[in-house]
């Protein structure tokens, strides 16, 4: 007897949603922070947050974990093994490996997009005089300004 089953494959959707959530937070952060030219700094700043986000996008129910494993076992095993945190890829019903995969994908997404996000959302020009060295954020006026304008 053959049976046909349908499995909801939402792994990519979970990754996309996590990236979208991170993107909103990064943009918010960049708008408030001083000008940022270093993407590593951004990466550091959001490292813990990515861990939390990835964790929150891991499915909760056993059948969801099983389904994702059924469809993506190679990918998930590889993600788990590349992190080097244990020897059982199916740890916690496979949730750990799914977490590892989402976490890696979100980090990869940020690494790929950090430059563009910084360029688009973090003003580099002084919003007062227009010089290209807006190295301060004035929390009173909410403007990114240069050395001269911040002390003026
Ligand atoms: Zn200025």
Backbone and ligand atoms as CSV (ligand in chain L), in Angstrom:
chain,resi,resn,atom,element,x,y,z
A,1,UNK,N,N,0.838,-1.199,0.000
A,1,UNK,CA,C,0.000,0.000,0.000
A,1,UNK,C,C,0.883,1.263,0.000
A,2,UNK,N,N,0.555,2.171,-0.885
A,2,UNK,CA,C,1.284,3.445,-0.897
A,2,UNK,C,C,0.409,4.524,-0.294
A,3,UNK,N,N,1.037,5.384,0.463
A,3,UNK,CA,C,0.291,6.517,0.993
A,3,UNK,C,C,1.026,7.794,0.621
A,4,UNK,N,N,0.260,8.801,0.341
A,4,UNK,CA,C,0.864,10.091,0.025
A,4,UNK,C,C,0.631,11.020,1.215
A,5,UNK,N,N,1.716,11.622,1.648
A,5,UNK,CA,C,1.537,12.574,2.743
A,5,UNK,C,C,1.993,13.952,2.294
A,6,UNK,N,N,1.464,14.947,2.943
A,6,UNK,CA,C,1.881,16.316,2.649
A,6,UNK,C,C,2.647,16.857,3.849
A,7,UNK,N,N,3.770,17.466,3.563
A,7,UNK,CA,C,4.556,18.055,4.648
A,7,UNK,C,C,4.728,19.543,4.369
A,8,UNK,N,N,4.476,20.299,5.402
A,8,UNK,CA,C,4.630,21.729,5.296
A,8,UNK,C,C,6.117,22.053,5.468
A,9,UNK,N,N,6.751,22.524,4.401
A,9,UNK,CA,C,8.168,22.853,4.498
A,9,UNK,C,C,8.327,24.345,4.738
A,10,UNK,N,N,8.521,24.707,5.990
A,10,UNK,CA,C,8.613,26.137,6.289
A,10,UNK,C,C,10.006,26.547,6.786
A,11,UNK,N,N,10.995,25.720,6.485
A,11,UNK,CA,C,12.343,26.045,6.978
A,11,UNK,C,C,12.844,27.383,6.425
A,12,UNK,N,N,12.716,27.546,5.105
A,12,UNK,CA,C,13.182,28.788,4.499
A,12,UNK,C,C,12.362,29.986,4.989
A,13,UNK,N,N,11.084,29.738,5.179
A,13,UNK,CA,C,10.208,30.808,5.664
A,13,UNK,C,C,10.641,31.256,7.070
A,14,UNK,N,N,11.005,30.293,7.890
A,14,UNK,CA,C,11.481,30.626,9.236
A,14,UNK,C,C,12.756,31.469,9.154
A,15,UNK,N,N,13.653,31.090,8.254
A,15,UNK,CA,C,14.903,31.852,8.087
A,15,UNK,C,C,14.596,33.263,7.574
A,16,UNK,N,N,13.730,33.328,6.573
A,16,UNK,CA,C,13.376,34.634,5.997
A,16,UNK,C,C,12.725,35.541,7.044
A,17,UNK,N,N,11.840,34.972,7.836
A,17,UNK,CA,C,11.164,35.771,8.861
A,17,UNK,C,C,12.159,36.263,9.915
A,18,UNK,N,N,13.084,35.398,10.288
A,18,UNK,CA,C,14.101,35.788,11.275
A,18,UNK,C,C,14.968,36.917,10.705
A,19,UNK,N,N,15.324,36.807,9.420
A,19,UNK,CA,C,16.137,37.853,8.770
A,19,UNK,C,C,15.362,39.164,8.700
A,20,UNK,N,N,14.095,39.062,8.395
A,20,UNK,CA,C,13.254,40.251,8.287
A,20,UNK,C,C,13.159,40.961,9.645
A,21,UNK,N,N,12.992,40.164,10.686
A,21,UNK,CA,C,12.913,40.734,12.030
A,21,UNK,C,C,14.242,41.399,12.413
A,22,UNK,N,N,15.330,40.727,12.071
A,22,UNK,CA,C,16.655,41.282,12.361
A,22,UNK,C,C,16.877,42.580,11.575
A,23,UNK,N,N,16.464,42.580,10.321
A,23,UNK,CA,C,16.638,43.744,9.459
A,23,UNK,C,C,15.988,44.992,10.072
A,24,UNK,N,N,14.758,44.817,10.554
A,24,UNK,CA,C,14.043,45.931,11.170
A,24,UNK,C,C,14.821,46.476,12.367
A,25,UNK,N,N,15.341,45.566,13.182
A,25,UNK,CA,C,16.093,45.979,14.375
A,25,UNK,C,C,17.422,46.640,14.006
A,26,UNK,N,N,18.079,46.116,12.973
A,26,UNK,CA,C,19.358,46.691,12.545
A,26,UNK,C,C,19.143,48.112,12.012
A,27,UNK,N,N,18.102,48.292,11.215
A,27,UNK,CA,C,17.817,49.615,10.650
A,27,UNK,C,C,17.540,50.617,11.766
A,28,UNK,N,N,16.718,50.178,12.711
A,28,UNK,CA,C,16.388,51.008,13.873
A,28,UNK,C,C,17.680,51.417,14.602
A,29,UNK,N,N,18.542,50.448,14.784
A,29,UNK,CA,C,19.801,50.664,15.485
A,29,UNK,C,C,20.709,51.628,14.709
A,30,UNK,N,N,20.815,51.411,13.404
A,30,UNK,CA,C,21.697,52.245,12.585
A,30,UNK,C,C,21.244,53.695,12.552
A,31,UNK,N,N,19.945,53.877,12.553
A,31,UNK,CA,C,19.425,55.251,12.508
A,31,UNK,C,C,19.767,56.021,13.774
A,32,UNK,N,N,19.831,55.280,14.887
A,32,UNK,CA,C,20.108,55.930,16.169
A,32,UNK,C,C,21.589,56.027,16.484
A,33,UNK,N,N,22.356,55.101,15.931
A,33,UNK,CA,C,23.774,55.064,16.295
A,33,UNK,C,C,24.564,56.091,15.520
A,34,UNK,N,N,25.781,56.282,15.935
A,34,UNK,CA,C,26.668,57.164,15.190
A,34,UNK,C,C,26.999,56.493,13.885
A,35,UNK,N,N,27.680,57.151,12.992
A,35,UNK,CA,C,27.980,56.520,11.719
A,35,UNK,C,C,28.941,55.374,11.921
A,36,UNK,N,N,28.678,54.429,11.230
A,36,UNK,CA,C,29.211,53.139,11.408
A,36,UNK,C,C,29.852,52.792,10.097
A,37,UNK,N,N,31.093,52.507,10.084
A,37,UNK,CA,C,31.672,52.107,8.813
A,37,UNK,C,C,32.101,50.654,8.871
A,38,UNK,N,N,32.075,50.133,10.082
A,38,UNK,CA,C,32.624,48.811,10.282
A,38,UNK,C,C,31.516,47.767,10.447
A,39,UNK,N,N,31.429,46.879,9.490
A,39,UNK,CA,C,30.363,45.889,9.584
A,39,UNK,C,C,30.617,44.865,10.695
A,40,UNK,N,N,31.889,44.688,11.070
A,40,UNK,CA,C,32.188,43.761,12.168
A,40,UNK,C,C,31.566,44.233,13.475
A,41,UNK,N,N,31.569,45.555,13.624
A,41,UNK,CA,C,31.007,46.146,14.830
A,41,UNK,C,C,29.506,45.841,14.896
A,42,UNK,N,N,28.871,45.924,13.767
A,42,UNK,CA,C,27.437,45.637,13.680
A,42,UNK,C,C,27.182,44.155,13.989
A,43,UNK,N,N,28.040,43.364,13.469
A,43,UNK,CA,C,27.953,41.925,13.654
A,43,UNK,C,C,28.094,41.566,15.137
A,44,UNK,N,N,29.058,42.194,15.791
A,44,UNK,CA,C,29.256,41.992,17.236
A,44,UNK,C,C,28.024,42.426,18.022
A,45,UNK,N,N,27.562,43.602,17.651
A,45,UNK,CA,C,26.425,44.193,18.351
A,45,UNK,C,C,25.206,43.271,18.315
A,46,UNK,N,N,25.006,42.598,17.215
A,46,UNK,CA,C,23.798,41.787,17.047
A,46,UNK,C,C,24.007,40.287,17.242
A,47,UNK,N,N,25.200,39.917,17.638
A,47,UNK,CA,C,25.494,38.495,17.759
A,47,UNK,C,C,24.554,37.763,18.738
A,48,UNK,N,N,24.402,38.317,19.921
A,48,UNK,CA,C,23.523,37.679,20.919
A,48,UNK,C,C,22.073,37.699,20.459
A,49,UNK,N,N,21.702,38.786,19.834
A,49,UNK,CA,C,20.329,38.926,19.367
A,49,UNK,C,C,20.023,37.871,18.293
A,50,UNK,N,N,20.983,37.583,17.442
A,50,UNK,CA,C,20.786,36.562,16.407
A,50,UNK,C,C,20.564,35.192,17.061
A,51,UNK,N,N,21.322,34.928,18.099
A,51,UNK,CA,C,21.151,33.673,18.835
A,51,UNK,C,C,19.716,33.556,19.340
A,52,UNK,N,N,19.228,34.622,19.953
A,52,UNK,CA,C,17.851,34.641,20.478
A,52,UNK,C,C,16.824,34.465,19.368
A,53,UNK,N,N,17.038,35.236,18.302
A,53,UNK,CA,C,16.108,35.177,17.171
A,53,UNK,C,C,16.042,33.778,16.569
A,54,UNK,N,N,17.214,33.199,16.327
A,54,UNK,CA,C,17.266,31.859,15.729
A,54,UNK,C,C,16.519,30.886,16.634
A,55,UNK,N,N,16.746,31.003,17.914
A,55,UNK,CA,C,16.092,30.125,18.873
A,55,UNK,C,C,14.574,30.272,18.796
A,56,UNK,N,N,14.121,31.497,18.636
A,56,UNK,CA,C,12.666,31.731,18.626
A,56,UNK,C,C,12.003,31.230,17.338
A,57,UNK,N,N,12.788,30.954,16.318
A,57,UNK,CA,C,12.214,30.445,15.057
A,57,UNK,C,C,12.339,28.927,14.893
A,58,UNK,N,N,12.831,28.278,15.918
A,58,UNK,CA,C,12.860,26.803,15.895
A,58,UNK,C,C,11.449,26.304,16.211
A,59,UNK,N,N,10.942,25.336,15.431
A,59,UNK,CA,C,9.592,24.831,15.720
A,59,UNK,C,C,9.509,24.243,17.127
A,60,UNK,N,N,8.332,24.248,17.653
A,60,UNK,CA,C,8.120,23.780,19.025
A,60,UNK,C,C,7.668,22.317,19.054
A,61,UNK,N,N,6.785,21.983,18.137
A,61,UNK,CA,C,6.170,20.653,18.210
A,61,UNK,C,C,7.024,19.566,17.576
A,62,UNK,N,N,6.903,18.404,18.169
A,62,UNK,CA,C,7.680,17.262,17.720
A,62,UNK,C,C,7.442,16.961,16.231
A,63,UNK,N,N,6.184,16.972,15.797
A,63,UNK,CA,C,5.897,16.635,14.391
A,63,UNK,C,C,6.520,17.656,13.439
A,64,UNK,N,N,6.605,18.919,13.876
A,64,UNK,CA,C,7.228,19.952,13.022
A,64,UNK,C,C,8.729,19.692,12.898
A,65,UNK,N,N,9.333,19.333,14.021
A,65,UNK,CA,C,10.769,19.023,14.005
A,65,UNK,C,C,11.030,17.820,13.101
A,66,UNK,N,N,10.181,16.801,13.275
A,66,UNK,CA,C,10.336,15.593,12.462
A,66,UNK,C,C,10.179,15.891,10.972
A,67,UNK,N,N,9.194,16.718,10.656
A,67,UNK,CA,C,8.944,17.052,9.254
A,67,UNK,C,C,10.140,17.763,8.621
A,68,UNK,N,N,10.690,18.735,9.349
A,68,UNK,CA,C,11.843,19.449,8.798
A,68,UNK,C,C,13.029,18.515,8.650
A,69,UNK,N,N,13.158,17.608,9.574
A,69,UNK,CA,C,14.241,16.619,9.495
A,69,UNK,C,C,14.050,15.664,8.336
A,70,UNK,N,N,12.800,15.307,8.126
A,70,UNK,CA,C,12.491,14.395,7.034
A,70,UNK,C,C,12.921,15.004,5.698
A,71,UNK,N,N,12.687,16.306,5.568
A,71,UNK,CA,C,12.991,16.986,4.317
A,71,UNK,C,C,14.441,17.470,4.200
A,72,UNK,N,N,15.050,17.807,5.313
A,72,UNK,CA,C,16.353,18.497,5.252
A,72,UNK,C,C,17.431,17.845,6.105
A,73,UNK,N,N,17.396,16.537,6.228
A,73,UNK,CA,C,18.327,15.910,7.177
A,73,UNK,C,C,19.805,16.190,6.874
A,74,UNK,N,N,20.171,16.208,5.593
A,74,UNK,CA,C,21.581,16.456,5.255
A,74,UNK,C,C,22.032,17.850,5.685
A,75,UNK,N,N,21.198,18.792,5.315
A,75,UNK,CA,C,21.469,20.199,5.631
A,75,UNK,C,C,21.583,20.406,7.150
A,76,UNK,N,N,20.654,19.812,7.868
A,76,UNK,CA,C,20.600,20.011,9.317
A,76,UNK,C,C,21.756,19.298,10.023
A,77,UNK,N,N,22.087,18.125,9.520
A,77,UNK,CA,C,23.215,17.397,10.102
A,77,UNK,C,C,24.504,18.192,9.888
A,78,UNK,N,N,24.639,18.723,8.689
A,78,UNK,CA,C,25.830,19.513,8.355
A,78,UNK,C,C,25.938,20.752,9.248
A,79,UNK,N,N,24.806,21.431,9.437
A,79,UNK,CA,C,24.796,22.635,10.281
A,79,UNK,C,C,25.207,22.275,11.706
A,80,UNK,N,N,24.627,21.213,12.209
A,80,UNK,CA,C,24.932,20.776,13.580
A,80,UNK,C,C,26.412,20.438,13.716
A,81,UNK,N,N,26.914,19.674,12.766
A,81,UNK,CA,C,28.310,19.238,12.842
A,81,UNK,C,C,29.290,20.388,12.684
A,82,UNK,N,N,28.928,21.367,11.872
A,82,UNK,CA,C,29.851,22.482,11.645
A,82,UNK,C,C,30.011,23.355,12.889
A,83,UNK,N,N,29.007,23.338,13.760
A,83,UNK,CA,C,29.105,24.136,14.979
A,83,UNK,C,C,29.974,23.413,16.018
A,84,UNK,N,N,30.005,22.105,15.942
A,84,UNK,CA,C,30.861,21.332,16.843
A,84,UNK,C,C,30.446,21.374,18.294
A,85,UNK,N,N,29.158,21.321,18.549
A,85,UNK,CA,C,28.691,21.384,19.936
A,85,UNK,C,C,28.295,20.027,20.501
A,86,UNK,N,N,28.340,19.017,19.693
A,86,UNK,CA,C,27.959,17.707,20.209
A,86,UNK,C,C,28.087,16.651,19.143
A,87,UNK,N,N,27.688,15.446,19.490
A,87,UNK,CA,C,27.875,14.350,18.545
A,87,UNK,C,C,26.561,13.700,18.130
A,88,UNK,N,N,25.450,14.298,18.567
A,88,UNK,CA,C,24.156,13.728,18.215
A,88,UNK,C,C,23.311,14.764,17.488
A,89,UNK,N,N,23.327,14.742,16.149
A,89,UNK,CA,C,22.602,15.759,15.387
A,89,UNK,C,C,21.107,15.783,15.712
A,90,UNK,N,N,20.626,14.686,16.267
A,90,UNK,CA,C,19.199,14.647,16.574
A,90,UNK,C,C,18.908,15.001,18.037
A,91,UNK,N,N,19.887,15.663,18.623
A,91,UNK,CA,C,19.755,16.149,20.001
A,91,UNK,C,C,18.458,16.955,20.162
A,92,UNK,N,N,17.779,16.736,21.274
A,92,UNK,CA,C,16.494,17.417,21.548
A,92,UNK,C,C,15.531,17.297,20.370
A,93,UNK,N,N,15.346,16.102,19.907
A,93,UNK,CA,C,14.445,15.812,18.780
A,93,UNK,C,C,14.818,16.579,17.510
A,94,UNK,N,N,16.070,16.971,17.400
A,94,UNK,CA,C,16.534,17.654,16.195
A,94,UNK,C,C,16.446,19.169,16.284
A,95,UNK,N,N,15.916,19.667,17.395
A,95,UNK,CA,C,15.740,21.119,17.531
A,95,UNK,C,C,17.078,21.853,17.531
A,96,UNK,N,N,18.092,21.246,18.112
A,96,UNK,CA,C,19.399,21.908,18.208
A,96,UNK,C,C,19.983,22.151,16.809
A,97,UNK,N,N,19.882,21.126,15.963
A,97,UNK,CA,C,20.418,21.264,14.603
A,97,UNK,C,C,19.635,22.310,13.804
A,98,UNK,N,N,18.324,22.340,13.996
A,98,UNK,CA,C,17.509,23.346,13.288
A,98,UNK,C,C,17.912,24.740,13.759
A,99,UNK,N,N,18.130,24.848,15.057
A,99,UNK,CA,C,18.621,26.123,15.590
A,99,UNK,C,C,19.960,26.491,14.928
A,100,UNK,N,N,20.878,25.545,14.875
A,100,UNK,CA,C,22.208,25.807,14.279
A,100,UNK,C,C,22.069,26.302,12.838
A,101,UNK,N,N,21.189,25.653,12.097
A,101,UNK,CA,C,21.014,26.032,10.699
A,101,UNK,C,C,20.426,27.438,10.566
A,102,UNK,N,N,19.381,27.722,11.305
A,102,UNK,CA,C,18.752,29.052,11.224
A,102,UNK,C,C,19.772,30.115,11.653
A,103,UNK,N,N,20.470,29.858,12.749
A,103,UNK,CA,C,21.464,30.803,13.257
A,103,UNK,C,C,22.530,31.102,12.191
A,104,UNK,N,N,23.027,30.058,11.556
A,104,UNK,CA,C,24.053,30.242,10.517
A,104,UNK,C,C,23.522,31.041,9.333
A,105,UNK,N,N,22.312,30.705,8.925
A,105,UNK,CA,C,21.732,31.403,7.771
A,105,UNK,C,C,21.497,32.883,8.069
A,106,UNK,N,N,21.040,33.175,9.286
A,106,UNK,CA,C,20.782,34.575,9.646
A,106,UNK,C,C,22.105,35.345,9.732
A,107,UNK,N,N,23.120,34.716,10.294
A,107,UNK,CA,C,24.448,35.362,10.361
A,107,UNK,C,C,25.003,35.615,8.955
A,108,UNK,N,N,24.789,34.634,8.107
A,108,UNK,CA,C,25.240,34.763,6.726
A,108,UNK,C,C,24.508,35.924,6.052
A,109,UNK,N,N,23.220,36.001,6.296
A,109,UNK,CA,C,22.409,37.080,5.717
A,109,UNK,C,C,22.931,38.444,6.170
A,110,UNK,N,N,23.233,38.567,7.472
A,110,UNK,CA,C,23.721,39.855,7.975
A,110,UNK,C,C,25.088,40.182,7.365
A,111,UNK,N,N,25.948,39.181,7.291
A,111,UNK,CA,C,27.270,39.402,6.707
A,111,UNK,C,C,27.149,39.881,5.250
A,112,UNK,N,N,26.196,39.301,4.543
A,112,UNK,CA,C,25.973,39.661,3.140
A,112,UNK,C,C,25.383,41.059,2.984
A,113,UNK,N,N,24.561,41.455,3.955
A,113,UNK,CA,C,23.793,42.691,3.796
A,113,UNK,C,C,24.243,43.872,4.643
A,114,UNK,N,N,25.205,43.636,5.540
A,114,UNK,CA,C,25.612,44.688,6.480
A,114,UNK,C,C,26.059,45.969,5.764
A,115,UNK,N,N,26.920,45.823,4.770
A,115,UNK,CA,C,27.423,46.991,4.050
A,115,UNK,C,C,26.312,47.852,3.488
A,116,UNK,N,N,25.380,47.176,2.852
A,116,UNK,CA,C,24.298,47.915,2.223
A,116,UNK,C,C,23.378,48.568,3.257
A,117,UNK,N,N,23.109,47.849,4.325
A,117,UNK,CA,C,22.261,48.414,5.378
A,117,UNK,C,C,22.916,49.649,5.989
A,118,UNK,N,N,24.240,49.540,6.214
A,118,UNK,CA,C,24.965,50.685,6.781
A,118,UNK,C,C,24.915,51.869,5.814
A,119,UNK,N,N,25.185,51.580,4.551
A,119,UNK,CA,C,25.188,52.660,3.554
A,119,UNK,C,C,23.809,53.315,3.417
A,120,UNK,N,N,22.776,52.494,3.495
A,120,UNK,CA,C,21.437,53.045,3.282
A,120,UNK,C,C,20.832,53.726,4.493
A,121,UNK,N,N,21.179,53.208,5.658
A,121,UNK,CA,C,20.438,53.666,6.835
A,121,UNK,C,C,21.238,54.441,7.848
A,122,UNK,N,N,22.528,54.503,7.655
A,122,UNK,CA,C,23.342,55.210,8.615
A,122,UNK,C,C,23.929,56.428,7.928
A,123,UNK,N,N,23.475,57.596,8.296
A,123,UNK,CA,C,23.961,58.794,7.615
A,123,UNK,C,C,25.463,58.952,7.785
A,124,UNK,N,N,26.152,59.202,6.706
A,124,UNK,CA,C,27.603,59.425,6.758
A,124,UNK,C,C,27.925,60.913,6.708
A,125,UNK,N,N,26.978,61.675,6.194
A,125,UNK,CA,C,27.222,63.113,6.085
A,125,UNK,C,C,26.632,63.839,7.274
A,126,UNK,N,N,27.348,64.850,7.721
A,126,UNK,CA,C,26.852,65.671,8.811
A,126,UNK,C,C,25.514,66.286,8.379
A,127,UNK,N,N,24.516,66.099,9.195
A,127,UNK,CA,C,23.191,66.600,8.823
A,127,UNK,C,C,23.042,68.097,9.098
A,128,UNK,N,N,24.127,68.672,9.618
A,128,UNK,CA,C,24.106,70.093,9.889
A,128,UNK,C,C,24.847,70.862,8.793
A,129,UNK,N,N,26.127,70.503,8.584
A,129,UNK,CA,C,26.929,71.252,7.615
A,129,UNK,C,C,27.168,70.497,6.307
A,130,UNK,N,N,26.878,69.210,6.293
A,130,UNK,CA,C,27.009,68.466,5.045
A,130,UNK,C,C,28.344,67.806,4.798
A,131,UNK,N,N,29.307,67.986,5.719
A,131,UNK,CA,C,30.602,67.331,5.540
A,131,UNK,C,C,30.455,65.826,5.746
A,132,UNK,N,N,31.327,65.098,5.066
A,132,UNK,CA,C,31.210,63.640,5.149
A,132,UNK,C,C,31.936,63.023,6.335
A,133,UNK,N,N,31.625,63.495,7.495
A,133,UNK,CA,C,32.207,62.857,8.667
A,133,UNK,C,C,31.270,62.999,9.862
A,134,UNK,N,N,30.102,62.482,9.712
A,134,UNK,CA,C,29.102,62.589,10.771
A,134,UNK,C,C,29.402,61.555,11.847
A,135,UNK,N,N,30.415,61.844,12.641
A,135,UNK,CA,C,30.869,60.845,13.598
A,135,UNK,C,C,30.150,60.891,14.953
A,136,UNK,N,N,29.196,61.781,15.097
A,136,UNK,CA,C,28.446,61.834,16.361
A,136,UNK,C,C,26.941,61.822,16.120
A,137,UNK,N,N,26.272,61.313,17.122
A,137,UNK,CA,C,24.808,61.371,17.069
A,137,UNK,C,C,24.358,62.258,18.211
A,138,UNK,N,N,23.642,63.294,17.860
A,138,UNK,CA,C,23.138,64.207,18.873
A,138,UNK,C,C,21.760,63.714,19.321
A,139,UNK,N,N,21.716,63.206,20.549
A,139,UNK,CA,C,20.470,62.585,21.012
A,139,UNK,C,C,19.377,63.604,21.327
A,140,UNK,N,N,19.762,64.864,21.419
A,140,UNK,CA,C,18.755,65.904,21.661
A,140,UNK,C,C,18.084,66.310,20.344
A,141,UNK,N,N,18.923,66.594,19.344
A,141,UNK,CA,C,18.365,67.039,18.060
A,141,UNK,C,C,18.069,65.863,17.120
A,142,UNK,N,N,18.549,64.687,17.497
A,142,UNK,CA,C,18.413,63.486,16.662
A,142,UNK,C,C,19.076,63.634,15.294
A,143,UNK,N,N,20.179,64.368,15.277
A,143,UNK,CA,C,20.920,64.526,14.022
A,143,UNK,C,C,22.291,63.878,14.132
A,144,UNK,N,N,22.776,63.381,12.994
A,144,UNK,CA,C,24.141,62.866,12.912
A,144,UNK,C,C,25.006,64.031,12.471
A,145,UNK,N,N,25.980,64.369,13.287
A,145,UNK,CA,C,26.784,65.564,12.994
A,145,UNK,C,C,28.292,65.305,13.077
A,146,UNK,N,N,29.041,66.237,12.535
A,146,UNK,CA,C,30.504,66.113,12.549
A,146,UNK,C,C,31.086,66.670,13.844
A,147,UNK,N,N,32.397,66.543,14.018
A,147,UNK,CA,C,33.096,67.036,15.215
A,147,UNK,C,C,32.795,68.507,15.492
A,148,UNK,N,N,32.881,69.301,14.421
A,148,UNK,CA,C,32.690,70.748,14.588
A,148,UNK,C,C,31.271,71.075,15.054
A,149,UNK,N,N,30.318,70.411,14.417
A,149,UNK,CA,C,28.926,70.752,14.723
A,149,UNK,C,C,28.474,70.247,16.092
A,150,UNK,N,N,29.080,69.171,16.552
A,150,UNK,CA,C,28.671,68.662,17.868
A,150,UNK,C,C,29.173,69.586,18.965
A,151,UNK,N,N,30.340,70.212,18.728
A,151,UNK,CA,C,30.887,71.082,19.775
A,151,UNK,C,C,30.407,72.518,19.650
A,152,UNK,N,N,29.792,72.818,18.527
A,152,UNK,CA,C,29.310,74.196,18.318
A,152,UNK,C,C,28.081,74.487,19.190
L,1,ZN,ZN,ZN,28.949,69.440,10.568
